[in-house]
Amino acid sequence: MEHTYLCNVCSKTFKHLRYLKAHQRVHTVGRPYCCDVCNKTFRYAGSLKVHQRVHTGEHPYCCDLCHKTFSTTRSLKVHQYVHTGERPYRCDVCHKTFSDTSILKVHQRVHTGECPYCCDVCSKTFSRSSSLKVHLRIHTGECPYCCDVCSKTFNRSSSLKLHLRIHTGEHPYHCDVCSKTFSNPNSLKVHQRVHTGECPYCCDVCSKTFSNTSHLKVHQRVHTGECPYCCDVCGKTFSNFTSLKVHLRVHTGDRPYRCDVCSKTFRLLHHMKVHQRVHTGERPYCCDVCNKTFMQLKDLKVHLRVHTGERPYRCDVCHKTFSERNKLNIHQRVHTGERPYCCGVCKKTFCHTSSLNKHQRVHIGERTYL
């Protein structure tokens, strides 16, 4: 007759007395086995033996297919699901499957909202211990992952991995529509919204939508007036770093964009692209009314006022209206008396360049009308 041994606390039964004694340590909190290296204690001799492999680096269990080694049979078993595709553990709520019970347990916190790991500094809670460990580096300033190329440090290994692609030029993520490649999956996801037109981030003030959070954040400064980026030279402030970077070229004289045809240089890439239309003859903006074409969108917008009769610029003195700001600026010289254009021969001044050009013909003897 087979003997069974009963636990007096939880009534669980065991075939062998030694199994019962080992089990009873669950209730007594006895941990008689101690690691000689780090003094961590264990209830079972087997658990201590497995733990010691952390210090020895021993990996006695090997995968027959890829020869990867593991310190425990359980780790090997979970790994083998990579080759078989088996995911035996299923979530009861969303039916998502997993290869390991521990991963399923963590996943279920998505549904329960459980966040058992709490930061002692700011009380922020997390669903997994690894997330808490990474978060704590915000408070400690610890950045244990270092780039071998430029020595820049990071607080998580994934950030270092992404950073290294700057040096290697690796772009493993590929857009199926336009074949553009990216160094990280998030950049690809944001890029794909160019093709889908998806703009999931909405401004609470004006309801304008954006394809990514950074663009929304910069836009919101239009409403708040926040300009956190300041020029060290002239003190001018900007709502985004890119605008500050471009502005600094005013002081440095840097003009990094060069036309391949005439070698003219520009501070902005956009300005160079527009300029190149002088050489190509491209006029991509067309009036729907008269089919007149333009090199720049702003020129088309001004032209459309010919058809709409819109004159949005008004003189504060005489209330005369104009279709272009430049025409208003010239008109205002009638009231201010400003005459900024001067003849180099007789020093006579004029309020606009066309009048100066006409006057200069007097000196060169040119007669326009015969």
C-alpha positions as CSV (number, residue, x, y, z in Angstrom):
1,M,0.0,0.0,0.0
2,E,1.4,3.4,-1.0
3,H,1.9,5.8,1.9
4,T,1.0,9.5,1.7
5,Y,2.2,12.3,3.9
6,L,-0.2,15.1,4.8
7,C,0.7,18.7,5.5
8,N,-1.1,19.8,8.7
9,V,-1.4,23.4,7.5
10,C,-2.8,23.2,4.0
11,S,-3.7,19.4,3.7
12,K,-1.5,19.0,0.6
13,T,-0.2,15.4,0.3
14,F,3.2,14.0,-0.7
15,K,4.5,10.6,-1.6
16,H,7.7,11.0,0.3
17,L,8.4,12.4,3.8
18,R,11.4,14.5,2.5
19,Y,9.0,16.2,0.1
20,L,6.6,17.0,2.9
21,K,9.5,18.5,5.1
22,A,10.7,20.6,2.2
23,H,7.2,21.8,1.6
24,Q,6.6,22.8,5.2
25,R,9.3,25.5,4.9
26,V,6.7,27.4,2.8
27,H,4.7,27.8,6.1
28,T,7.6,28.2,8.5
29,V,9.6,30.6,6.2
30,G,12.6,28.5,6.9
31,R,15.4,29.1,4.3
32,P,18.3,26.9,5.6
33,Y,20.4,26.9,2.4
34,C,22.7,29.9,2.0
35,C,24.8,31.0,-1.0
36,D,28.5,31.4,-0.1
37,V,29.0,34.2,-2.6
38,C,26.0,36.7,-2.0
39,N,24.4,35.2,1.2
40,K,21.0,34.8,-0.5
41,T,19.0,32.0,1.2
42,F,16.8,29.3,-0.2
43,R,14.2,26.8,1.0
44,Y,15.6,24.0,-1.1
45,A,19.0,22.6,-1.9
46,G,18.1,22.4,-5.5
47,S,17.2,26.1,-5.7
48,L,20.5,27.0,-4.2
49,K,22.3,24.8,-6.7
50,V,20.5,26.5,-9.6
51,H,21.2,29.9,-8.1
52,Q,24.9,29.3,-7.9
53,R,25.1,29.1,-11.6
54,V,24.6,32.9,-11.7
55,H,28.1,33.1,-10.1
56,T,29.8,30.2,-11.9
57,G,28.3,31.0,-15.4
58,E,27.4,27.3,-15.8
59,H,24.8,26.5,-18.5
60,P,24.5,22.7,-18.5
61,Y,21.3,22.5,-20.6
62,C,21.7,22.8,-24.4
63,C,19.1,23.3,-27.2
64,D,19.4,20.5,-29.7
65,L,18.4,22.8,-32.6
66,C,20.4,26.0,-32.1
67,H,22.9,24.9,-29.4
68,K,22.0,27.8,-27.1
69,T,22.7,26.9,-23.5
70,F,20.7,27.6,-20.3
71,S,21.2,27.3,-16.6
72,T,17.8,25.6,-15.9
73,T,15.7,23.0,-17.6
74,R,12.7,25.4,-17.3
75,S,14.6,28.1,-19.3
76,L,15.5,25.5,-21.9
77,K,11.9,24.3,-22.2
78,V,10.5,27.9,-22.6
79,H,13.2,28.6,-25.3
80,Q,12.3,25.5,-27.3
81,Y,8.9,27.1,-27.9
82,V,10.7,29.5,-30.2
83,H,11.4,26.6,-32.6
84,T,8.1,24.8,-32.2
85,G,6.0,27.9,-32.2
86,E,4.0,26.5,-29.3
87,R,2.4,29.1,-27.0
88,P,0.6,26.9,-24.4
89,Y,-0.5,29.6,-22.0
90,R,-3.7,31.6,-22.9
91,C,-5.1,34.8,-21.4
92,D,-8.8,34.2,-20.4
93,V,-9.7,37.8,-21.2
94,C,-8.2,38.6,-24.6
95,H,-7.1,35.0,-25.6
96,K,-3.6,36.2,-26.4
97,T,-1.1,33.3,-26.0
98,F,2.3,33.1,-24.4
99,S,5.2,30.7,-24.2
100,D,5.8,31.2,-20.5
101,T,3.5,31.4,-17.4
102,S,5.4,34.3,-16.0
103,I,4.9,36.4,-19.1
104,L,1.2,35.6,-19.0
105,K,1.0,36.6,-15.4
106,V,2.6,40.0,-16.2
107,H,0.3,40.4,-19.2
108,Q,-2.9,39.8,-17.1
109,R,-2.0,43.0,-15.2
110,V,-3.1,44.9,-18.3
111,H,-6.6,43.8,-17.6
112,T,-6.6,43.9,-13.8
113,G,-4.7,47.2,-13.6
114,E,-2.4,45.7,-11.0
115,C,0.9,47.6,-10.5
116,P,2.5,45.8,-7.5
117,Y,6.0,47.5,-7.9
118,C,6.2,50.9,-6.3
119,C,9.0,53.6,-6.5
120,D,10.1,54.6,-3.0
121,V,11.1,58.1,-4.3
122,C,8.0,59.3,-6.3
123,S,5.5,56.5,-5.5
124,K,5.0,55.8,-9.2
125,T,3.8,52.2,-9.7
126,F,4.7,49.6,-12.3
127,S,3.3,46.2,-13.5
128,R,6.7,44.6,-13.7
129,S,9.9,44.7,-11.6
130,S,12.1,45.3,-14.6
131,S,10.2,48.6,-15.4
132,L,10.7,49.8,-11.8
133,K,14.4,49.0,-12.0
134,V,14.8,51.1,-15.1
135,H,12.7,53.9,-13.7
136,L,14.8,54.1,-10.5
137,R,17.7,55.2,-12.7
138,I,15.9,58.5,-13.3
139,H,16.4,59.3,-9.6
140,T,19.9,57.8,-9.2
141,G,21.2,59.1,-12.5
142,E,22.7,55.7,-13.2
143,C,23.4,55.0,-16.9
144,P,25.1,51.6,-17.0
145,Y,25.1,51.1,-20.7
146,C,27.9,52.8,-22.6
147,C,28.6,53.3,-26.3
148,D,32.0,51.9,-27.3
149,V,32.3,54.4,-30.1
150,C,31.4,57.8,-28.6
151,S,31.2,56.9,-24.9
152,K,27.6,58.2,-24.6
153,T,25.8,56.4,-21.7
154,F,22.2,55.2,-21.4
155,N,19.9,54.0,-18.6
156,R,18.5,51.1,-20.6
157,S,20.1,48.6,-23.0
158,S,17.4,49.1,-25.7
159,S,18.3,52.8,-25.9
160,L,22.0,51.9,-26.4
161,K,21.0,49.4,-29.1
162,L,19.1,52.1,-31.0
163,H,21.9,54.6,-30.6
164,L,24.5,52.2,-32.0
165,R,22.6,52.4,-35.3
166,I,23.8,56.0,-35.7
167,H,27.4,54.6,-36.0
168,T,26.6,51.5,-38.0
169,G,24.0,53.1,-40.3
170,E,21.7,50.2,-39.7
171,H,18.1,50.8,-40.7
172,P,16.3,47.4,-40.3
173,Y,12.7,48.8,-40.4
174,H,11.4,49.2,-44.0
175,C,8.3,51.0,-45.3
176,D,6.3,48.8,-47.6
177,V,4.9,51.7,-49.5
178,C,7.9,53.9,-50.4
179,S,10.8,51.7,-49.3
180,K,12.2,54.3,-46.9
181,T,14.1,52.7,-44.0
182,F,14.3,53.5,-40.3
183,S,16.5,52.7,-37.4
184,N,13.7,52.1,-34.9
185,P,10.1,50.7,-35.2
186,N,8.5,53.8,-33.7
187,S,10.0,56.1,-36.4
188,L,8.6,53.7,-39.1
189,K,5.1,53.7,-37.4
190,V,5.1,57.5,-37.4
191,H,6.3,57.7,-41.0
192,Q,3.6,55.3,-42.2
193,R,1.0,58.0,-41.2
194,V,2.3,60.0,-44.2
195,H,0.7,57.3,-46.4
196,T,-2.4,56.6,-44.3
197,G,-3.1,60.2,-43.4
198,E,-3.6,59.1,-39.8
199,C,-3.3,62.0,-37.3
200,P,-4.2,60.5,-33.9
201,Y,-3.0,63.4,-31.7
202,C,-5.5,66.3,-31.3
203,C,-5.0,69.8,-29.9
204,D,-7.5,70.5,-27.1
205,V,-7.7,74.2,-28.0
206,C,-8.2,74.3,-31.8
207,S,-8.7,70.6,-32.6
208,K,-5.9,70.6,-35.1
209,T,-4.5,67.0,-35.5
210,F,-0.9,65.7,-35.8
211,S,0.8,62.5,-36.7
212,N,3.1,62.4,-33.7
213,T,3.1,63.7,-30.1
214,S,6.2,65.9,-30.6
215,H,4.5,67.9,-33.3
216,L,1.5,68.3,-31.1
217,K,3.6,69.5,-28.2
218,V,5.4,72.1,-30.3
219,H,2.0,73.3,-31.8
220,Q,0.5,73.8,-28.3
221,R,3.1,76.5,-27.7
222,V,1.2,78.6,-30.2
223,H,-1.6,78.8,-27.6
224,T,0.5,78.9,-24.5
225,G,3.1,81.4,-25.9
226,E,5.8,79.2,-24.5
227,C,9.2,79.7,-26.2
228,P,11.7,77.6,-24.3
229,Y,14.6,77.9,-26.7
230,C,16.7,81.1,-26.5
231,C,19.4,82.5,-28.7
232,D,22.6,83.2,-26.7
233,V,23.6,85.9,-29.1
234,C,20.5,88.2,-29.4
235,G,18.1,86.7,-26.9
236,K,15.4,85.9,-29.4
237,T,13.2,83.0,-28.3
238,F,11.7,80.1,-30.2
239,S,9.0,77.5,-29.6
240,N,11.1,74.6,-31.0
241,F,14.8,73.7,-31.2
242,T,14.8,73.4,-35.0
243,S,13.8,77.0,-35.4
244,L,16.6,78.1,-32.9
245,K,19.1,76.0,-34.8
246,V,18.2,77.6,-38.1
247,H,18.1,81.1,-36.6
248,L,21.7,80.7,-35.3
249,R,22.9,80.6,-38.9
250,V,22.0,84.4,-39.0
251,H,24.9,85.0,-36.5
252,T,27.3,82.3,-37.8
253,G,26.7,83.0,-41.5
254,D,26.4,79.3,-42.0
255,R,24.6,78.5,-45.3
256,P,24.9,74.6,-45.5
257,Y,22.7,74.1,-48.6
258,R,24.3,74.7,-52.0
259,C,22.7,74.8,-55.5
260,D,24.4,72.3,-57.8
261,V,23.8,74.5,-60.8
262,C,24.9,78.0,-59.8
263,S,26.5,77.3,-56.4
264,K,24.3,79.8,-54.6
265,T,24.0,78.9,-50.9
266,F,21.0,78.9,-48.5
267,R,20.3,78.7,-44.8
268,L,17.3,76.5,-45.3
269,L,16.8,73.3,-47.5
270,H,13.4,74.5,-48.4
271,H,14.8,77.8,-49.8
272,M,17.3,75.9,-51.9
273,K,14.6,73.6,-53.3
274,V,12.4,76.6,-54.3
275,H,15.5,78.3,-55.9
276,Q,16.3,75.3,-58.0
277,R,13.0,75.8,-59.8
278,V,14.6,78.8,-61.5
279,H,16.9,76.3,-63.3
280,T,14.4,73.5,-63.9
281,G,11.5,75.8,-64.8
282,E,9.2,73.8,-62.5
283,R,6.1,75.7,-61.5
284,P,4.1,73.2,-59.4
285,Y,1.4,75.5,-58.1
286,C,-1.5,76.2,-60.6
287,C,-4.5,78.6,-60.3
288,D,-7.8,76.7,-60.8
289,V,-9.4,79.8,-62.3
290,C,-7.0,81.0,-65.0
291,N,-4.4,78.2,-65.0
292,K,-1.5,80.5,-64.3
293,T,1.4,78.6,-62.6
294,F,3.8,79.6,-59.8
295,M,7.0,78.4,-58.3
296,Q,5.9,79.0,-54.7
297,L,2.6,78.3,-52.9
298,K,2.7,81.8,-51.3
299,D,2.7,83.4,-54.8
300,L,-0.3,81.4,-55.8
301,K,-2.1,82.4,-52.6
302,V,-1.4,86.1,-53.4
303,H,-2.5,85.7,-57.0
304,L,-5.9,84.1,-56.0
305,R,-6.8,87.5,-54.5
306,V,-7.1,88.8,-58.0
307,H,-10.0,86.5,-58.5
308,T,-11.5,86.7,-55.0
309,G,-11.0,90.5,-54.6
310,E,-9.6,89.9,-51.1
311,R,-7.5,92.8,-49.8
312,P,-6.5,91.7,-46.2
313,Y,-3.9,94.4,-45.6
314,R,-5.2,97.8,-44.4
315,C,-3.4,101.1,-43.8
316,D,-4.0,102.4,-40.3
317,V,-3.9,106.0,-41.4
318,C,-6.2,106.2,-44.5
319,H,-7.7,102.7,-44.3
320,K,-6.8,101.9,-47.9
321,T,-6.6,98.2,-48.5
322,F,-4.1,96.0,-50.4
323,S,-3.8,92.4,-51.6
324,E,-0.1,92.2,-50.6
325,R,1.7,93.2,-47.5
326,N,4.6,94.5,-49.5
327,K,2.3,97.0,-51.3
328,L,1.0,98.2,-48.0
329,N,4.6,98.7,-46.7
330,I,5.4,100.8,-49.8
331,H,2.1,102.8,-49.5
332,Q,2.8,103.7,-45.8
333,R,5.8,105.7,-46.9
334,V,3.3,108.3,-48.2
335,H,2.4,109.0,-44.6
336,T,5.8,108.5,-43.0
337,G,7.7,110.4,-45.7
338,E,10.3,107.6,-45.7
339,R,12.4,107.5,-49.0
340,P,14.9,104.7,-48.5
341,Y,16.2,104.5,-52.1
342,C,18.9,107.1,-53.0
343,C,20.4,108.0,-56.4
344,G,24.2,107.5,-56.3
345,V,24.7,110.5,-58.7
346,C,22.5,113.4,-57.4
347,K,21.5,111.9,-54.0
348,K,17.8,112.4,-54.8
349,T,15.7,109.9,-52.8
350,F,12.6,107.8,-53.7
351,C,10.1,105.8,-51.8
352,H,10.4,102.7,-54.1
353,T,12.9,101.1,-56.4
354,S,10.9,101.5,-59.6
355,S,10.9,105.3,-59.2
356,L,14.7,105.2,-58.6
357,N,15.3,103.1,-61.7
358,K,13.3,105.4,-63.9
359,H,15.1,108.5,-62.5
360,Q,18.6,107.0,-63.1
361,R,17.9,107.1,-66.9
362,V,18.2,110.8,-66.7
363,H,21.9,110.5,-65.9
364,I,22.8,107.8,-68.4
365,G,21.0,109.6,-71.2
366,E,18.6,106.7,-71.9
367,R,15.3,107.8,-73.5
368,T,12.6,105.2,-72.9
369,Y,10.1,106.6,-75.2
370,L,11.1,107.8,-78.7
